[in-house]
Amino acid sequence: MIGIFDSGVGGMTVARAIEQFCPGYPLIYFGDLARMPYGPKSPAMITEYAHRNTDFLLRQGARLIVIACNSAASVASAQLRSRYPERIIDVIDPAVARAAAVSANGRIGLIGTSATINSGVYAERLHRVRPDCRVYSQACPLLVPLVEEGWLDRRETKMIVRKYLHPLRDKQLDALILGCTHYPLLKKVIAPRIGRRVHIIDSSVEVALHLKAVLDGDEALRTLLHAPETPSRFYVSDMPAAVASLAGQIFGRTVHLEKTDV
């Protein structure tokens, strides 16, 4: 199975995109809602959570891990790759590659959690693939709790998004990376407030396309993971009132969530 973890429901946008681009590959998802959000926590604590989440997914039968949490990918992906022999994919490199490719003027914006922004990993990887680019980053710590609360189209959410994006609007951006998998759920709020000329880079779509390319190029991995008769499973460490409704909105169907603790 393909294992996916996130701090909450945001990673379900990745799971849904993988379903769309990689049909026939069962998923096992873990959303750590009991400890959400990861963004304000220390790198050491986020790394500990990432190890626990990966161990849980492997025990459940995962043979490939997708880190669908930008905060965890920013601070823990290197340690996870050094510890586990299984293939590990994170959401950062596919989004970086897409932003570098579509940006004409090299002025790229990034919004994410405090942990993601403070890590500097996006800027580092962008400069590695496109040395001439300028990266303008903005931490948006309130957006994950708003999404988890289901406040996707509330007036308060629109006001907060406008305030966060205001420092980026005069930077002449032509690409904006949504550096958190919760943020695609706010794409309709973000897009008009950053400007119509700005390419919005949805990391959930980009990681699904990257995974498809990996599977297309690796017959052994395809054989290992392809099991169209096996149902996907979705686990959460807490079951807030809004989570089932949000999961249904993301997948366009009722999703059976199982509560567990890693």
Secondary structure as GFF3:
##gff-version 3
##sequence-region A 1 262
A	DSSP	beta_strand	2	6	.	.	.	ID=ss1
A	DSSP	alpha_helix	12	21	.	.	.	ID=ss2
A	DSSP	beta_strand	27	31	.	.	.	ID=ss3
A	DSSP	alpha_helix	43	59	.	.	.	ID=ss4
A	DSSP	beta_strand	64	67	.	.	.	ID=ss5
A	DSSP	alpha_helix	70	83	.	.	.	ID=ss6
A	DSSP	beta_strand	87	90	.	.	.	ID=ss7
A	DSSP	alpha_helix	92	102	.	.	.	ID=ss8
A	DSSP	beta_strand	107	112	.	.	.	ID=ss9
A	DSSP	alpha_helix	114	119	.	.	.	ID=ss10
A	DSSP	alpha_helix	121	129	.	.	.	ID=ss11
A	DSSP	beta_strand	134	139	.	.	.	ID=ss12
A	DSSP	alpha_helix	143	148	.	.	.	ID=ss13
A	DSSP	alpha_helix	155	169	.	.	.	ID=ss14
A	DSSP	beta_strand	175	179	.	.	.	ID=ss15
A	DSSP	three_ten_helix	183	186	.	.	.	ID=ss16
A	DSSP	alpha_helix	187	194	.	.	.	ID=ss17
A	DSSP	beta_strand	199	202	.	.	.	ID=ss18
A	DSSP	alpha_helix	203	216	.	.	.	ID=ss19
A	DSSP	alpha_helix	219	225	.	.	.	ID=ss20
A	DSSP	beta_strand	233	236	.	.	.	ID=ss21
A	DSSP	alpha_helix	243	251	.	.	.	ID=ss22
A	DSSP	beta_strand	257	259	.	.	.	ID=ss23
###
